[in-house]
Amino acid sequence: MAVAFQDKAPGDIKAGQMVPLTVLAEGPIGSNGMAPITTQLRIPVERLRRGPTGHRLSVHIRKWRGTNVVPVSLTVPGNPWQFISEDPPCELRELLDDSRFLAQHVYGVAASTLHLFESTLGRRMPWHPEGRLILKARDLVTATDTGYERGTNIIRFGSIDRMGYKVPTALYRDIVAHEVTHAILDGFRPAWADQLAGIEQLAIHEALADLVAILSVFSSRDVVYRQLLAAAGKTGPDTALDDDALMRTLFDFARDLYARGPLREPFVDVVPDNWQDNPEPHARGTVVVGAVLRAVHRLWMERNRRMGEGQSLQQMADSGSIVGTRVLRMVIRGLSYMPPVDVLWRDLLRGIIAADLDMVPEDQHGYREAIQEEFSRIGIRRVPLANISGVENYRGLRYPVRLAALGSDPQEVQRFVWENPRLLDAARLERRTPLSSTRVRTSERVSPDGFVVSEIGASFVQTVRMSRREASIRLGLKTKSEYVDIRGGGLLRFDAGGRLVYAALKPVMARERQSAMFVSDEQHAAEQEVSSGVQGRFHRTGD
């Protein structure tokens, strides 16, 4: 048993203090009969009750037989701030029966995933609805029903049959990270997966969850090193690997995760024709996951070249882990540059590039170019860097805003939009309908030069219910329904001085956009039928 945090009085624990917890780097079954690899994740310190239950997370451990939940403590008796980190048992049977380590692993991975988003975006990530996220780590559901349920803040983890044992899916790090990511995205942008969301938005949800799951595991150097050893086919650390071997290593690693959990196998070579018309959200997402992994592979090769010949496998593993982590943070940072509704793949690409351009103006090692090129290869057009912020379209804006209110009061944001008719026209808001929601969040990031960058992000959504006749006249929608709901919205980012520095709009009353999204009653109904299995619950993610 190893104490993970020194005994201190609660008042001595500072904000942002971190503590290491031991978790399984991949899963409970090691390769070739070996013990599973472990890693240490650093997570924020908090007061932890039995459960374990913290401010944002609560892990429920059910007994193997029956439905009773047995609370588990991860702290020293009498001191809920002093975490204890224990290593897992070496024997598989003992590991599967160890409720305490199961709770430690699930809490550690979930807290680490949440911290990854919050530290990258520089803000707290809410749940939808507010409250704690409940992780039922040994639930009575099947493996295919492992998943996140919208509206309940519950993630259920079933079991899979391996080597004659029932293995909790919660012991696989990637599965926990995947489902927690769904919950984080749902709290961050609820409209990406609500009843009006289409297949494209659900596919983006799945692709992002897969990327976080794959690249967060890939960030463990020991995992990458083991994959390189397997690729080399030798036990020695000095075996040279070419670029093709690195490609196989990365994608074999992703396939290993895919074979047991919620991930979908990413496409390596030929991209299917018309993949953006595929009616299954997971199938669409795999193509984009493959594109991002190819960018990681390309950047990994280039980093190895910069480091020179004669590198050991351990050094190559370090490089792969560094590149994977950097790309993962680029993807996450791009979320805060995407509109709150009707997101498309190009919105994701623009968000990634725009966010990284703000964070790292000089892209010396070509990270943005690698991602742009791989997205272009799968048919997603490049994002031009000229006016990528979108604010050049709105010169001469009026700023009758109170800076203190702008960062906290949605009414101040609505006032800013109202006072600027050009912005109002660009968003094509319906003048008679109030905004459905307006959310304001401040964020702080540390730039490479060491300075803190403070910004204000404001998003707004408008949903308009129209009669069949009005929808036909104003938007050209052909429907037999008596009423139809259409919506749009936008994201506005302000700098610390209250000036608009970025805009991403989805015009509400835009005839061409709404017609392209709705198409016809038949296609709309077909999309709703396909996506209904995902909307409300991100289940059925394993085969």
Secondary structure, DSSP 8 states (H G I E B T S, - for coil): -EESS----GGG--TT-EEEEEEESS-SS-GGG----EEEEEEE----BTTTB-SSEEEE-B-SSSS-B-----EETTEEEEEEE----SSHHHHHH-HHHHHHHHHHHHHHHHHHHHHHHTS----SSSS-EEEETT-SSBGGG-EEETTTTEEE--EEEETTEEEEGGGSHHHHHHHHHHHHHHHH-GGGSSTT--HHHHHHHHHHHHHHHHHHHHT-HHHHHHHHHHHHTSS-TT----HHHHHHHHHHHHHHHHTTSS------S---TTGGG-S-HHHHHHHHHHHHHHHHHHHHHHHHHHH-SS--HHHHHHHHHHHHHHHHHHHHHHGGGS-SSS--HHHHHHHHHHHHHHH-S--TT-HHHHHHHHHHHTT-----STTTTSGGGGTT------HHHHTT-HHHHHHHHHT-HHHHHHHT--TTS--SEEEEEEEEEE-TTS-EEEEEEEEEEEEEEEEHHHHHHHH-----SSEEEEEEEEEEEEETTS-EEEEEEE-TT-HHHHHHHH--HHHHHHHHHHHTTTTTEE-----
